[in-house]
Amino acid sequence: MRGMKRQASTLLWASGLCALALPGVARADLTWEHRLSVRLGSSEKAKPIASVTLRTQWQGTSEDPNVAARMRLLLRASAKDFDKLPPLPFGLPGGRSPGEEPVYPWADAWANNVLPGGSLSLRALLPEAPLLALAGRQVSQAASAQAAGARAKRKPAEPVEAALVTDLASDRFVAYLSSQRTSLGGPLRPTLKRVRFDPWKKLAPALSQQAPEELTRSQRARLGAEVRSVYRPFLKNELKLYFRALDQTRTINGQQARGYRLAMLVNTGGSGGSSGSPPEWAQVRAEMWLAPEQEGDALIRSFNRQSRDMRKALGGDSASMWLNELYPVLWQMMPQEILQAAETIAPPEGAPNEFFGGTPVLVHLTFTPPPVQRMAIGETRIDLSLVSRSTQAIAPAAFEVPAGYKAEPLEPLLKKYEKSIDDAYTQFDKATPKPAAKPKPAPKAKPAAKPRPKAKPAKAAAAKPRPNEGPPQVVPNA
């Protein structure tokens, strides 16, 4: 009897240990912390003029450790450095106010002229990117003035935090800003559905009811290759690109990493020759060091894959096939070297390591103007370095808004957006020339009665002699 109890106790402990070891009980989490710094000059020893900490966290589900449930992106900087940043992507006031002079004019010029589409889209990383763009456009002058007042009252040593939380498991999102102690959030999928742009709602309701189809990756690549083959000969004296993988690996901050190098030369002068001005070459050099596959990388791919599937389930970013395919096709038109560099960081859909090519351990970006301008402003260097990487469990409170923050209502913002779309339709209707009304045809006049033909005068018929009757006889006067 005692032996049976001992065996039962052993089985109970064994079953408990097995349960703890099952994937359904353990939860996988991942935390990155990067340091982003901007320096004037190419030397790593130069003192940064601005520095920002980026913390990215992914939390898995309890059912499957490789399925992401939520993500938080946190930006933390000193008040001085935070004020040098451009306006935040979500509609909360903070950072440089719209209309103010940029601290780094080259950065704005680079974003407007070089990056595809005029700005670096968050679409590939954040499923609520349309929401962020919507909110960013709604920042009013009053909010900017409020932000300026808050910056004036803020203590210089007080750091500023801005965060964006996307919770796929509970279908919600929230963004908050510590300097304003305000937050903005709501249901994720219903909000994305409301801000999804539908140009056919009034123009062509039949198209609005149909989900737009997607081009395949090979079709987009073909379209891009055709355009690239046309413009490449014209750019041979204006743009030169080089991309390659480095032969040796490096250990950086305790992480083994493989390196890649991209170099871009842009001619900002003339084309040379006997009559033209000499060429002047500006340089952009990028060096990336990525870690090989590690524990927790599956969470990032899971989050990106779920975000893509959610957009597809909603019918795409818009109801227009033209708009949905615009950026993917434009991206495929980029030079081959840039495509190779981008797909090294984020491999395309269908690749063995799709959506994520490895943890960025160190990234150097150096902007070198032509020699004359270099003497005046020097070089600019941007460094992104991995400070720490952890797979320890993340407290649930990290994905909540801190206590004491005022929740701004989302509904007025959505209604304002919907009204702006309706107003645009109204303006379109007013501007569209309407076909002139066709004049009503005049009633046809009845045709005049044709004159009756005049009766022809009858001819006097000669008296015909009667048969057996001779000519009339003349009787002489008696």
C-alpha positions as CSV (number, residue, x, y, z in Angstrom):
1,M,0.0,0.0,0.0
2,R,2.8,2.3,0.9
3,G,4.6,1.5,-2.3
4,M,1.4,2.4,-4.3
5,K,1.2,5.7,-2.6
6,R,4.8,6.4,-3.4
7,Q,4.3,5.5,-7.1
8,A,1.2,7.7,-7.2
9,S,3.1,10.6,-5.6
10,T,5.9,10.2,-8.1
11,L,3.5,10.1,-11.1
12,L,1.8,13.3,-9.7
13,W,5.1,15.2,-9.5
14,A,6.1,13.9,-13.0
15,S,2.8,15.0,-14.5
16,G,3.2,18.4,-12.9
17,L,6.7,18.9,-14.3
18,C,5.6,17.8,-17.7
19,A,2.8,20.3,-17.6
20,L,5.2,23.1,-16.8
21,A,7.4,22.0,-19.7
22,L,4.6,22.0,-22.2
23,P,4.5,25.0,-24.7
24,G,1.0,25.8,-23.7
25,V,2.0,26.8,-20.3
26,A,5.3,28.7,-20.9
27,R,5.0,32.1,-22.6
28,A,7.8,33.5,-24.8
29,D,8.6,37.2,-24.5
30,L,11.3,39.3,-26.3
31,T,12.7,42.8,-25.4
32,W,15.1,44.8,-27.5
33,E,16.7,48.1,-26.4
34,H,18.6,50.1,-28.9
35,R,20.4,53.4,-28.7
36,L,20.0,55.9,-31.6
37,S,22.5,58.7,-31.8
38,V,23.2,61.5,-34.2
39,R,26.8,62.8,-34.6
40,L,28.4,65.5,-36.7
41,G,31.5,63.9,-38.1
42,S,32.3,60.4,-39.1
43,S,34.2,59.5,-35.9
44,E,32.5,57.3,-33.4
45,K,34.2,59.3,-30.6
46,A,32.4,62.5,-31.6
47,K,29.9,63.5,-29.0
48,P,26.3,62.9,-30.0
49,I,24.2,66.0,-30.6
50,A,21.0,63.9,-29.9
51,S,20.4,60.5,-28.5
52,V,17.2,58.4,-28.1
53,T,16.5,55.1,-26.5
54,L,14.2,52.7,-28.4
55,R,12.6,49.8,-26.6
56,T,10.7,47.2,-28.5
57,Q,8.8,44.4,-26.7
58,W,6.8,41.4,-28.0
59,Q,4.8,39.1,-25.8
60,G,3.6,35.7,-26.8
61,T,0.4,33.9,-26.0
62,S,0.2,31.3,-23.3
63,E,-1.2,28.7,-25.8
64,D,1.8,28.9,-28.3
65,P,5.1,30.6,-27.4
66,N,5.8,31.3,-31.0
67,V,2.6,33.3,-31.6
68,A,2.8,37.0,-30.7
69,A,-0.1,38.5,-28.7
70,R,1.0,42.1,-28.4
71,M,3.8,44.6,-29.1
72,R,5.0,47.8,-27.5
73,L,7.3,50.4,-29.1
74,L,8.7,52.9,-26.6
75,L,10.8,56.0,-27.4
76,R,12.6,57.6,-24.5
77,A,14.8,60.7,-24.7
78,S,15.8,63.7,-22.7
79,A,13.6,66.8,-23.0
80,K,16.3,68.6,-25.0
81,D,16.8,65.7,-27.5
82,F,13.1,65.0,-27.7
83,D,12.3,68.6,-28.8
84,K,14.8,68.2,-31.7
85,L,12.7,65.3,-33.1
86,P,10.1,65.8,-35.8
87,P,6.4,65.6,-34.8
88,L,5.3,62.3,-33.5
89,P,3.5,60.0,-35.9
90,F,0.3,59.8,-33.8
91,G,-1.9,62.8,-33.1
92,L,-0.6,63.6,-29.6
93,P,1.3,66.9,-29.4
94,G,5.0,66.7,-28.7
95,G,8.3,66.9,-30.3
96,R,8.9,69.7,-32.9
97,S,5.6,71.4,-33.7
98,P,4.4,71.4,-37.3
99,G,5.7,74.5,-39.1
100,E,8.8,74.9,-37.0
101,E,12.2,74.9,-38.6
102,P,13.7,71.4,-38.6
103,V,16.8,70.8,-36.5
104,Y,18.2,68.6,-39.3
105,P,17.2,70.0,-42.6
106,W,19.0,67.3,-44.5
107,A,16.8,64.6,-42.7
108,D,13.6,66.2,-44.0
109,A,15.1,66.7,-47.5
110,W,16.3,63.1,-47.5
111,A,12.8,61.8,-46.4
112,N,11.0,63.9,-49.0
113,N,13.3,63.2,-52.0
114,V,14.9,59.9,-51.5
115,L,12.7,57.5,-49.6
116,P,10.0,55.8,-51.6
117,G,6.7,57.7,-51.4
118,G,8.2,60.7,-49.7
119,S,8.3,59.3,-46.2
120,L,9.3,56.1,-44.5
121,S,6.0,54.2,-44.1
122,L,5.3,52.2,-40.9
123,R,3.0,50.0,-42.9
124,A,5.3,47.0,-42.8
125,L,5.7,47.2,-39.0
126,L,2.5,48.7,-37.6
127,P,-0.9,47.5,-38.7
128,E,-2.5,50.7,-37.5
129,A,-0.3,52.9,-39.7
130,P,-3.4,54.4,-41.5
131,L,-4.6,55.4,-38.0
132,L,-1.3,57.1,-37.2
133,A,-1.3,59.0,-40.4
134,L,-4.9,60.1,-39.8
135,A,-4.2,61.3,-36.3
136,G,-1.0,63.1,-37.4
137,R,-2.9,65.1,-39.9
138,Q,-5.4,66.2,-37.3
139,V,-2.9,67.9,-35.0
140,S,-4.3,71.4,-34.6
141,Q,-2.6,74.7,-33.9
142,A,-4.1,74.7,-30.4
143,A,-2.5,71.3,-29.7
144,S,0.8,72.7,-30.9
145,A,0.5,75.7,-28.7
146,Q,-0.4,73.4,-25.8
147,A,2.7,71.3,-26.5
148,A,4.9,74.4,-26.6
149,G,3.5,75.5,-23.2
150,A,4.1,72.0,-21.7
151,R,7.7,72.1,-23.0
152,A,8.2,75.5,-21.3
153,K,7.0,74.1,-17.9
154,R,8.8,70.8,-18.1
155,K,11.9,70.3,-16.0
156,P,15.1,70.0,-18.1
157,A,16.1,66.7,-16.5
158,E,12.7,65.1,-16.9
159,P,12.8,62.5,-19.7
160,V,10.0,62.1,-22.2
161,E,8.4,58.8,-23.2
162,A,6.2,58.1,-26.2
163,A,4.8,54.7,-26.7
164,L,2.6,52.7,-29.0
165,V,1.0,49.4,-28.0
166,T,-0.7,47.1,-30.4
167,D,-2.6,44.2,-28.8
168,L,-3.7,41.7,-31.4
169,A,-5.0,39.3,-28.8
170,S,-7.5,41.7,-27.3
171,D,-7.9,43.7,-30.5
172,R,-7.0,47.1,-29.2
173,F,-4.3,49.8,-29.7
174,V,-3.2,52.7,-27.5
175,A,-0.6,55.5,-27.8
176,Y,0.5,57.7,-25.0
177,L,2.9,60.6,-24.3
178,S,4.4,61.4,-20.9
179,S,5.0,65.1,-21.5
180,Q,1.2,65.6,-22.0
181,R,0.1,62.7,-19.7
182,T,-2.5,61.8,-22.4
183,S,-3.4,58.7,-24.3
184,L,-5.4,57.8,-27.4
185,G,-6.7,54.4,-28.1
186,G,-9.6,52.1,-29.0
187,P,-10.6,48.9,-30.7
188,L,-8.1,48.0,-33.4
189,R,-9.9,46.2,-36.2
190,P,-13.2,48.3,-36.1
191,T,-11.1,51.5,-36.1
192,L,-9.0,50.3,-39.1
193,K,-12.2,49.4,-40.9
194,R,-13.6,52.9,-40.4
195,V,-10.4,54.7,-41.6
196,R,-10.0,52.4,-44.6
197,F,-10.1,54.7,-47.6
198,D,-12.9,53.8,-50.0
199,P,-12.9,56.1,-53.0
200,W,-15.7,54.2,-54.7
201,K,-18.3,54.6,-51.9
202,K,-20.1,57.3,-53.9
203,L,-18.4,57.2,-57.3
204,A,-18.9,53.5,-58.1
205,P,-20.8,51.6,-55.3
206,A,-20.4,48.4,-57.3
207,L,-16.6,48.6,-57.0
208,S,-16.9,49.4,-53.3
209,Q,-18.6,46.1,-52.7
210,Q,-15.8,44.1,-54.3
211,A,-12.5,43.4,-52.5
212,P,-9.6,44.5,-54.7
213,E,-7.3,41.8,-55.9
214,E,-3.6,41.7,-55.2
215,L,-0.8,41.4,-57.7
216,T,1.6,38.5,-57.0
217,R,5.2,39.3,-56.0
218,S,6.5,38.1,-59.4
219,Q,4.1,40.4,-61.2
220,R,5.2,43.4,-59.1
221,A,8.8,42.5,-59.7
222,R,8.2,42.2,-63.4
223,L,6.6,45.7,-63.5
224,G,9.5,47.1,-61.5
225,A,12.1,45.5,-63.7
226,E,10.5,46.9,-66.8
227,V,10.6,50.5,-65.5
228,R,14.1,50.0,-64.0
229,S,15.4,48.9,-67.4
230,V,14.2,52.2,-68.9
231,Y,15.6,54.6,-66.4
232,R,18.9,52.9,-65.6
233,P,20.7,54.1,-68.7
234,F,19.8,57.7,-67.8
235,L,21.1,57.4,-64.3
236,K,24.5,55.9,-65.0
237,N,26.2,59.3,-64.6
238,E,24.0,60.4,-61.8
239,L,23.7,57.4,-59.4
240,K,26.1,54.7,-58.5
241,L,25.2,51.9,-56.0
242,Y,27.1,49.0,-54.4
243,F,25.9,46.3,-52.0
244,R,27.7,43.2,-50.7
245,A,27.9,40.9,-47.8
246,L,31.1,41.2,-45.7
247,D,33.3,38.1,-45.5
248,Q,33.9,38.0,-41.8
249,T,31.6,38.0,-38.8
250,R,32.1,40.2,-35.7
251,T,31.2,39.9,-32.0
252,I,29.5,43.2,-31.0
253,N,28.2,43.7,-27.4
254,G,28.4,40.0,-26.9
255,Q,26.3,39.2,-30.1
256,Q,27.7,37.3,-33.0
257,A,26.8,39.2,-36.2
258,R,27.3,39.2,-39.9
259,G,27.8,42.4,-41.8
260,Y,26.5,44.0,-45.0
261,R,27.6,47.2,-46.7
262,L,25.7,49.6,-49.0
263,A,27.2,52.6,-50.7
264,M,25.4,55.2,-52.7
265,L,27.0,58.0,-54.8
266,V,24.7,60.7,-56.0
267,N,25.8,63.4,-58.4
268,T,24.6,66.8,-57.2
269,G,26.6,68.7,-59.9
270,G,26.7,68.6,-63.6
271,S,27.4,65.9,-66.1
272,G,30.8,67.1,-67.1
273,G,32.0,67.4,-70.6
274,S,33.3,70.4,-72.5
275,S,30.2,72.5,-71.9
276,G,28.8,71.2,-68.6
277,S,29.9,71.8,-65.0
278,P,31.9,69.0,-63.4
279,P,30.1,66.3,-61.3
280,E,29.9,66.6,-57.6
281,W,29.3,63.4,-55.7
282,A,27.5,63.1,-52.4
283,Q,27.9,59.8,-50.5
284,V,25.6,57.7,-48.4
285,R,27.3,54.8,-46.7
286,A,25.4,52.2,-44.6
287,E,26.9,49.3,-42.7
288,M,24.5,46.8,-41.1
289,W,25.4,44.0,-38.6
290,L,22.6,41.4,-38.0
291,A,22.6,38.6,-35.6
292,P,21.8,35.0,-36.8
293,E,18.6,33.2,-35.8
294,Q,17.9,33.4,-32.0
295,E,15.2,32.5,-29.5
296,G,12.3,34.9,-29.8
297,D,12.7,35.8,-33.5
298,A,9.6,33.7,-34.3
299,L,7.6,36.2,-32.2
300,I,8.5,39.0,-34.5
301,R,7.6,37.0,-37.6
302,S,4.3,36.0,-36.0
303,F,3.4,39.6,-35.2
304,N,4.3,40.8,-38.8
305,R,2.4,37.9,-40.3
306,Q,-0.7,38.5,-38.2
307,S,-0.6,42.2,-39.1
308,R,-0.5,41.3,-42.8
309,D,-3.4,38.8,-42.5
310,M,-5.5,41.4,-40.6
311,R,-5.0,43.9,-43.4
312,K,-6.0,41.4,-46.0
313,A,-9.1,40.3,-44.0
314,L,-10.2,44.0,-44.0
315,G,-9.9,44.1,-47.8
316,G,-6.5,45.8,-48.0
317,D,-5.4,49.3,-46.9
318,S,-8.0,50.8,-49.2
319,A,-10.8,49.8,-51.6
320,S,-8.7,50.7,-54.6
321,M,-6.4,48.3,-56.3
322,W,-4.5,51.2,-57.8
323,L,-3.8,52.7,-54.3
324,N,-3.0,49.3,-52.7
325,E,-0.5,48.4,-55.4
326,L,1.1,51.8,-55.8
327,Y,3.7,51.6,-53.1
328,P,4.6,47.9,-53.7
329,V,5.1,48.5,-57.4
330,L,7.1,51.7,-56.8
331,W,9.3,49.8,-54.4
332,Q,10.0,47.2,-57.0
333,M,11.1,50.0,-59.3
334,M,14.0,50.9,-56.9
335,P,17.6,50.1,-57.9
336,Q,18.4,46.4,-57.4
337,E,21.1,47.1,-54.8
338,I,18.6,48.9,-52.5
339,L,16.1,46.1,-52.9
340,Q,18.8,43.6,-51.9
341,A,19.7,45.6,-48.8
342,A,16.1,46.0,-47.7
343,E,15.3,42.4,-48.3
344,T,18.3,41.4,-46.2
345,I,16.8,43.2,-43.2
346,A,13.2,42.2,-44.0
347,P,13.1,39.1,-46.3
348,P,10.0,39.1,-48.6
349,E,7.0,36.9,-48.1
350,G,7.6,33.3,-48.9
351,A,11.3,33.4,-47.9
352,P,12.4,30.9,-45.2
353,N,12.9,33.8,-42.8
354,E,10.2,36.0,-44.1
355,F,9.5,39.4,-42.6
356,F,12.6,39.4,-40.3
357,G,16.3,38.8,-41.2
358,G,17.9,39.0,-37.8
359,T,18.3,41.3,-34.8
360,P,20.0,44.5,-35.8
361,V,23.1,44.7,-33.6
362,L,24.8,47.7,-35.1
363,V,23.8,50.0,-38.0
364,H,25.9,52.9,-39.2
365,L,24.6,55.6,-41.6
366,T,27.0,58.3,-42.9
367,F,25.9,61.2,-45.1
368,T,28.9,62.9,-46.8
369,P,28.1,66.0,-48.9
370,P,30.3,67.0,-51.9
371,P,33.8,68.5,-51.0
372,V,32.8,72.1,-51.0
373,Q,29.7,71.6,-48.8
374,R,31.7,69.2,-46.6
375,M,34.1,72.0,-45.7
376,A,31.2,74.0,-44.3
377,I,28.9,71.4,-42.7
378,G,31.0,68.3,-42.4
379,E,29.6,64.8,-42.3
380,T,26.6,63.5,-40.4
381,R,26.6,60.0,-38.8
382,I,23.6,58.1,-37.4
383,D,24.3,55.1,-35.3
384,L,21.8,52.4,-34.0
385,S,23.4,50.0,-31.5
386,L,21.8,47.2,-29.6
387,V,22.2,47.8,-25.9
388,S,20.5,44.6,-24.6
389,R,18.3,41.7,-25.8
390,S,16.3,39.7,-23.4
391,T,13.8,36.8,-23.5
392,Q,12.7,37.2,-19.9
393,A,9.0,37.5,-19.1
394,I,7.5,40.9,-19.5
395,A,5.1,42.2,-16.8
396,P,1.6,42.8,-18.2
397,A,1.7,46.4,-16.9
398,A,4.2,47.2,-19.6
399,F,1.4,47.1,-22.2
400,E,-0.9,49.3,-20.2
401,V,-1.1,53.1,-20.0
402,P,0.6,54.5,-16.9
403,A,-1.7,55.6,-14.1
404,G,-2.9,59.2,-14.1
405,Y,-3.0,59.7,-17.9
406,K,-6.0,61.4,-19.4
407,A,-7.6,59.3,-22.1
408,E,-8.5,61.4,-25.1
409,P,-11.7,60.3,-26.9
410,L,-11.2,58.6,-30.2
411,E,-14.7,59.0,-31.6
412,P,-14.5,62.8,-32.4
413,L,-11.3,62.2,-34.3
414,L,-12.9,59.4,-36.4
415,K,-16.0,61.5,-37.1
416,K,-13.7,64.4,-38.2
417,Y,-11.9,62.1,-40.5
418,E,-15.2,60.7,-42.0
419,K,-16.5,64.2,-42.4
420,S,-13.3,65.3,-44.3
421,I,-13.8,62.4,-46.7
422,D,-17.4,63.3,-47.2
423,D,-16.4,67.0,-47.8
424,A,-13.8,65.8,-50.3
425,Y,-16.6,63.9,-52.2
426,T,-18.7,67.1,-52.1
427,Q,-15.9,69.2,-53.5
428,F,-15.3,66.6,-56.2
429,D,-18.9,66.7,-57.2
430,K,-18.8,70.5,-57.4
431,A,-15.6,70.5,-59.4
432,T,-16.7,67.9,-61.8
433,P,-18.3,69.5,-64.9
434,K,-21.7,68.1,-65.3
435,P,-22.9,67.5,-68.9
436,A,-25.2,70.4,-70.1
437,A,-28.8,69.5,-70.4
438,K,-29.8,68.8,-73.9
439,P,-32.3,71.4,-75.2
440,K,-35.7,70.0,-75.8
441,P,-36.4,69.7,-79.5
442,A,-38.9,72.3,-80.9
443,P,-42.2,70.8,-81.9
444,K,-42.2,70.0,-85.5
445,A,-44.4,72.3,-87.6
446,K,-47.2,70.6,-89.4
447,P,-46.5,70.5,-93.2
448,A,-48.5,72.9,-95.2
449,A,-51.3,71.4,-97.2
450,K,-50.3,70.8,-100.7
451,P,-52.4,72.9,-103.2
452,R,-54.9,71.0,-105.1
453,P,-54.1,70.7,-108.8
454,K,-56.2,73.0,-110.9
455,A,-58.9,71.3,-112.9
456,K,-58.1,71.3,-116.6
457,P,-60.8,73.1,-118.8
458,A,-63.0,70.6,-120.5
459,K,-62.8,70.7,-124.3
460,A,-66.1,71.1,-126.3
461,A,-66.7,67.8,-128.0
462,A,-67.9,68.0,-131.6
463,A,-71.3,66.6,-132.2
464,K,-71.0,63.3,-133.7
465,P,-73.4,62.5,-136.5
466,R,-76.0,60.0,-135.8
467,P,-76.0,56.8,-137.9
468,N,-78.1,56.9,-141.1
469,E,-78.2,60.6,-140.8
470,G,-76.8,62.8,-143.4
471,P,-75.4,66.2,-143.1
472,P,-77.8,68.9,-142.1
473,Q,-79.6,70.4,-144.9
474,V,-79.9,74.1,-145.4
475,V,-83.4,75.2,-146.3
476,P,-83.3,78.4,-148.3
477,N,-85.5,81.3,-147.3
478,A,-88.8,81.3,-149.0
